[in-house]
């Protein structure tokens, strides 16, 4: 039982607590007292006749430090043998983190606890975040994020620290950076507790990607002052086909150095990313889009550090034209090459025309004949479809492949459909930056992938509203959302999760709590890379459609995918929860013992 303190004015601090009798402390060696906002362990160092005070909870997992041992000024926690400098609280074992230490004052036979000197919590939180990522220690990463959020640091700024760490400490863009940027995009619309978990996952995955990796090797632009954009663009195409990373990076850095417009900079990279057909099932294109989103979020001055990191993945990728399914039984490459040649003329013909058949085009993209699909895209261009309308239709068609995914398929086939959807979402965002004919090749690439995914809908799963069973779920919004999370505690509750989602939306309940619940269902899991992608892409595409039948079907697709991939072990959630409980002052060990 901690000694109840008495507030005393004056002394070296504006406020001190009278916490203990010195003679009792000398006799027992250690006392647990109540500090300003937590229980504190007081230790008497007889060799130096000094009193030291630290948070009584081990910063690793909360074990009471008064049950530890002190020798030669080192406090040892017996749970995991973490060792701390008793005077400063700093740990000798980096997995454990530093334990907060508090100044003490002895007056006569009384021991007083003083408030620690105020430091810069933002600078300290950023330093701890970097240290946690350098050491790849999830608990320190989580605690630093909580400290930064408490200090009012926005999600974008936290993600900036982690993103810049990631691009410098790994030679190439990785999945962790994609997760980080995806969660940074989603976090501002989430409640703080869920946003914290989203950011923690992103930062932790970046740290894991960088662990044991060589840092990025610096490359330099060509020593020339002119910017012949068309020449640079042709070089980027050539180096991509030749798989020459250094040539591509030096070419791209030359464009950055000579201040090409942001549209042209985007054109250089996205043209390279579409040089091969649906390269590496869309990952390089999605990574490139995420790199641009990161720059737009953290500042254009970081473009040189961030954007070139995706080039290795672009030039090293394998294209669909190199795979048998794009060549046999129908060789799609000649037909596509002919379509690419027509893009400039078709867009010119459609210039100034009004077109609004996005949902209708999406239906055509779900057809069974590749030639008819290609012709539908060409016809839409000719009739005046804007680039972002084409990609909006493409992304919706890809989402329906997931919404109608037959659960009799192999489990891994979920990712086949997922790849097409996240690629289409990335393409949709890319054409808002640049819509050159080369980049618009990606619409045809994505459409062929939608076509090749058609077997995943044989037979097609029926959408929840088509089954006539929505009335079986509650009307209460809170009960629906709570039930959704409960249902995902059991494997393969795909249909039920979709039905709850559709029921919630059909009743006109506000969408933000549903989005927060979908996010919560992901970030409480040890979710795989693709699940984070699905969550963010689904939210982005719902924003494009809003509360329409199409928008609701997209969120149904998100719910189905998440449900198919839950539950997991949730080990990272436990780490994040320990950090949160330590942060708010809980006595973890005593609570568990009780």
N, C-alpha and C positions, 0 to 999 in steps of 0.2 A: 504494500500500500504506500503510495507516494505521500510525502509530507505536504500538508497544505501550506502554501507560501503566504507571506504577509507583505503587502506593497509598502515600499519605503521611498520617499522622495529624496533627491539629492545624490551626492556621490559623483563619481566620474561619469555616470550616465544620467540622463534626465529622469530615469525611473529604474529602481532596482527592486528585486524581490528578496525578502528575508526568507531563506529556504531551509536552513539547518543549523544545528548546534555543532560548533567546531569540535568540541570534546567527543561528542557521540560519533562524528565522522572519523576522528582519529582512532577511536576504539574499534569501529566496525570496518574501516577502510573504504567502504562504499555505501552510499545511500541513494535511494531513488526519491526524487522530489518533483513537485509539479512546477514546471517552468511557465513562461508566458503563454505558450500555446501547445505544450507537449510535455511529456514526462522526460526528466533529465537525470542522468546518472552522475553523481558527484563522486570523485575519487580523491583520496588523500595520498600524496607522494611523500612518504616519511623521509626518504633520503634527501629530498630537496625542500621539505617543509612547504609544499605547494598544494593547492587545491585546483583540480581540473574538472570541467563539466562538459559532457557530450550528450547529444540526443540518445536516449536509452534504447532506441531501436537500431539494430544493425542495418545499415543502408542496403544490404544485399537482400535479405528476406525478413527483416523485422525482429529477429531474435533479441531478447532483452540482454543488453550489454552488461548489465550489473551481474549477470551470471558468468561473465567472462573472467579472464585472468589478466593481471597487470604484472609485467616484469620488465625492468630496464626502460621504463617509460613507454612500453608497447602494450596496447590493449589487444587481447586476442579473443575473438568471438569463437566459441567452441562448436557452433553449428556447422560452419564450413571453413573454419580455421582462417578467417580473414583477420588481418593484423593492421592496427591503426596507431599512428603517433598520437598518444594521449593528449598532448598539448594542443596540436593543431587540428586533430581529427582526420588528417590526411591518411589515406590507405597505402599500405605497401603492396597490396594485392589488388590489381586494377579491376578485377571482376566485381569487386564489392562496392566501389564508389566511396567517396569521402563521407565521413559522418560529421554532421554539423557540430561545431564546438562553440561554447559560450564563455564569455569572460566572467570571472568571479572576483569578488572583493571580500576580504576578511576584516571585520571590525570587532575587536575584542574577541568574544567567544561566539560570534555569529558569522555565518557564511551568507553572502548575498550573491544573487545571480543578476548580472547586468545585461541589458539589451546589447546584442552584437552591433558593431559599427555597420552602417548601411553601405552596401556596395551597389554597383550598377547591375540590377538583376538581368537586364537584357544582354549586356556584354558577357556576364557570367554564364547565362543560359546558352548563348551561342558558343562560347568556349567549351562548355560541357557537351554540347551536341557534337561538336567536331571531335572531341576526345572520345566520346562514345562510338562514333562512326569509325574513327581510326582504329579503335580496339575491337570493333564489331561486338559491342556489348549492348544487347537489347534493353536491359534494365536502365542503363545510363541514358540511352537515347530517349526512352520513354519519359524518364524523370526530367530531362532537359526540356522536352517539348511541353510538358505540363508547366514548368517554370516560365517558359516563354509565353505560353498562352495566358497564364495568370498575370504576366506583366503587360498584356494587351498587344502582343506581337501578332499580326495577322498571319493566316495560313500561308499566304503568298511569300512572306518574308522568311518563314521557317523553311518552306520548300526551297527557297533560293539558297539558303545555307547548305542544305543537303545536296541540291542539284550541282552547285559549283564544286562541292567536294567530289561528287560522282564523276564529273567530266574530267577532273584533273587526276584522279587516282585509279583510273581504269582506261586502257587504250581502246576506246570504242564504246558506243552507246550500248546499254544493256537493258534487260527486262526491268531491273530495279528502277532505272530512271523513268521508264514508261509508267510503272506503277506510281511512282512519286508524282509525276505530272498529272496523271489521271486523278489521283486523290486530291491534289492541290486544286484541280478544276472543280471537284465535287464538294470539297470541304466547306466553302462559304455558305452553302445552302443547308448544312447539317447542324443539328444541335451540338454544343461544345463537346459533350462526352463522346459522341460518335465521330465528330471531326478529329478529335484527339487520336482515336484509334486509327482513322484513315491516314493521318499524317505519320503516325508511329509505324504503320506497315510500310509506307513509302520510304521513310528514312532508313528503316531497318533493312529493307531489301536492297537499297543502294549500298549500305555498309557491307552486306553479305556479298554483293557482286564485286566489291572492291577488295575484299579480304584476300591477301596473298597475291594480288595482281600487280603487274608492273604499271607504273604511272604512265599517263599519256606522253608519247614522244612528240616534242614540238616539231612542227613543219612550217615552212615559210613560203610566202608568195613569190612569184617570179619578179625579178628586178626590172620592172617596166612600169611606166607611169600612165600608159593609155589603157582604156577598157573597151576593146572591140568585143561587144557582147556576143555577137553571132559567132565570132571565132572561139570565144571561151565556151560557148554552148556546144559547138561541134567537138571541141576537145573533150568536154565532159562526156559526151556520147561515146566518143572513141575510147577514152580510158575505161569507161564502164564495161564496154564490150570486151576490151582487152584485159579486164580485171587488173588494172594497174592503179593501186590505191594511191601511191605517192603522186603520180601524175595528176590524178583527179583532185587530190587535196590541194596541191600547189595551184592548180587552175582555179579552183573555187576560192582559195584564199586571195588570189590575185583580184578576183571580182570584188571581194569584201574590201580589200585595201584601197581599191580605186573607186569606192563609193558608188557602186551600182545601186539602183533603186531597189527597195525591198521586194517589189514585184519581180524584178529580174533576178535577184538573188534566189527567190523562191523558185523561179523558173529553172535556174541552173540545177538545183537539187532535185526538184520533182520530175524534171525531164529525165535526169539520170535514173531516178527511181522507177520510171515507166519504160526504160529502154529495154528491159526484159519483161516478159508477160507475167503479171501477177507474181513477181519474184518472191521466192521463199514464202509462199502462201500469204503474201501481203505484209509480212513483218517489217521489212525495210521501209516501206512506204508509211506505215503507221508510226514507226520510230521517227522518221523524218518530220512527220506532222507534229509529233509530240515535242521534238526539238524546237520547232518554230513556236509552239505554244509556250515553251519554257522561256525563250527569248522575249516573247511578247509580255510575259508575266514579270520577269526579273529585270528587264531593261535591255535595250538594243546594244548597249556598250559591251554586253557579254556575248554577242553573236559569234565573235571569233573563237571564243572558248567552247561554245556549245555546238554550233551547227556542223563543223567539220567532223565531229565524233561519229556521225551516222554514215560517213562515206565508205568506211571499210565494209560495213554490212551491205551497202548498195552494190559496190563493185564485186563483192564476193558471192552474191546471191545466185541461185539457180532459177531460171525462168520457166514458166509453163510451156513455152515453145520447145524446151529441152526434155519434156516429159511425154510419155506415150499417150496419156489420156487426152492431151491437146492435139495429138497427131493421128490417133486411131480409135475407133473405126472411121472417124471423119477427120481429115486433116484441116483443122481450123485456121492454120497460120496463113495460107494464101488469101483466104477470104478476109481475114482481119487486116492483112497488109493492104489489100485493096480499099478497105473501109478507112484505114488511117489516111490514105492518100486523099480521100474525099473530104476529110474534116474541114479544112479551110474553106472550101467552096460551099459546103452545106451550111456552115455557120454564117457565111456571108449572105447566102440566100435567105436565111432566117432572120437576119438583122432587121430590127424594127417591127417584127411581127409579134402579135400577142398569142401566147400559148399557155394553157393551164390544164394539162391532162396528166398531172404527176401520178395520181393513183392509177389511172388507166394504163400509163406506161409501165408502172410496176407490175400490173397484171400480165402485160405482154412479156415482160422479162422473166416471168415464171413459166413461160411456155416450154414446149418439148422439142422445138426445132431451132437449132442455133442460127440458121440462115434467117429465119423469121425474126428472131430476137435482134440480130444485127441490123436488119432492115428497119425494125421498129425504132431503134435508136437514131438511125440516119434520117428517118422520116420526121422524128421529133425535132432534130436539129434544123431540118429544112423548113419546118412549120413555125420555128421561132423559139424553141425551148432554150432557156438560158442554161449555162453550165451547171449552176447549183440546183436547177430543177431536175436535170438529168441525174445528178448524183443523189438527190433526195429520193427520187424514184428507185434508184439502184439500192440505196440503203434500206428502204422499206421492203423491197422484194427480198433482200437478204435477211431482214428481221423476220419475215414470214416463214422463211425456211426453218428458223428456230422455233417460232410460235407453233408450227405444224410438224415439228420434228417427231418422228415415230420412235417411241421408247423401245421398240423391238430391235432397233439398230444397236450396233456395238457402242459401248460407252464412249470410246475415243472419237466416234463420229460427231459427237456434240462439238468438238473443236474444229472439225472440218467446216461445219456451218458457221461457227463463231469466227473463223478466220475471214470468211467472205464478208461478214457483217462489219467487223472492225476495220477491215480494209476499206469498205465502202464508206464508213463514217469518216475515216481519215481523208479519203478522196474528196468527200463533200466539203470538209473544212479547208482542204488544200486549194480547191478551185476558187475559193473566196479570196485567196491571195494572188493566184495566177491561174489563168485559164487558157494557156497557149494550146495549139493543136497537139503538141507532143504530150502535154499533161492530160488532155482529154482522151488520149489513147486508153487511159486507165478506166474510163467508163466501159469500154468494150471488154477490157480484161476482167473487170468485176462482173459484167453481165455473163461472160462465158463461165466464170466460176459459179455464179448462181445456177446456170444451166447444168453444170457438172454435178452440183449438189442435189439435183432433182430426186435422186434415188432415196434421199433421206426423208422424203415426204411420200413414200410409197409403202403403205397407204398413208395419206396425210392425217395427222392428229387433228381432231376437231377443236376449234376454238371454244373457250368456255361458254360464250353466249349462244353457240350453236347447239349445245347439249341440252339446254333448257333446265339446268340444275342450279342456276345461281341462287334461287330462292332458298336453297338448303342451307345457305350461310346466313349469319346474323346480319342485321341492318346497322348495328352499332359500330361506328368507325374504330373506336378504341379496342373493342372486342375482336374485330376483324384483324387489326394489326398485331394484337397480342397472339391471336391464334396462328397467324402466319409464322411468327417466330417459333411458336411451340411446334408447329407441324414440321419445321425444318430441323427439329431435333431427331428426326427419324429419316433414314435414307429413302431416296426415290419417291418423295411425295410430290411429284411433278404436277400431276393433274390437280391435286388439291390446292397447291400453291397458286397455280394459274387461276383456279376458280375463285379463290379468296381475293386475288388482285382484281379480277374482272368484276366481282361483286362490289368491291369498294369503289371502283371507278364508275360503275353503272349507277350508283346511288348519288353521284355528284359530290362526294366528299372531297375536301381539298387535297391536292396531289402532294404537297410538300411533306406531310407526315408519312405518306406511303413511300416516297423517295427515301426519306430518312430510315424507314423500316427496311427497305431493300438494301440500303447501305449498311445498316446495322447487321443484317443477316450475312453480309460478306465480311465485314471487318472483325466480327467475333470469331471467324474461322481462321484456320491456317490455310487461307485460300490460295489456289494456284494462280499463276500469272494471268491466265485467260479469264478467270472470274472477275478480276479487277478491270480488265479490258471491257468485258461485257457490261458491267455496271455503268461505267462512265460513258461508253458509246451509246448505251440504251437511253440514258438520261439526256445526252446531247440530241439524239434523234427524236425523243419525245418533245423536247423544246422546239424542234422544227415543226412538228405537227400540232402540238397543243392538245387540248381536250377534244379530240376527234376520234372517230372509230379507229383510224390508223394509229394515232398516238397511243390509244389504249392497248391496241394489239402489240405495239412495241414494248410496253411495260409488261404485258403478259409474257412476251418472249424473254425478257429479263428475269422475271420470276421463275419461269420454267428452267432456265439455265442454272440459276443460283440453286434452286431446289435439287437439281440433278447432281450438284457437286457439294451437298451438305448432308450430314455434319462431318466435321473433321476432328482431330484431336484437340484443337483450340489451345495449344501450348503457348502460342504467342499472346493470346488473350489473357492467359494467367499471368504472364510477365507484365503485360500492360496494366492489369488490374492490381498487381502488387505495387507497381510504381504509383498508381493513382491513390491507393489506400495509404501508402507511406506519405505521399504528398499532402493528403488532407489530415494526417495526424493519427490515423487508426493504430491501435496496438494489435498488430497482426497475430503475434504469437499468443498473447493472452486471450484474444478472441477465439482463436482456434482451440486453445486448451479448454476454454469454457464450453 
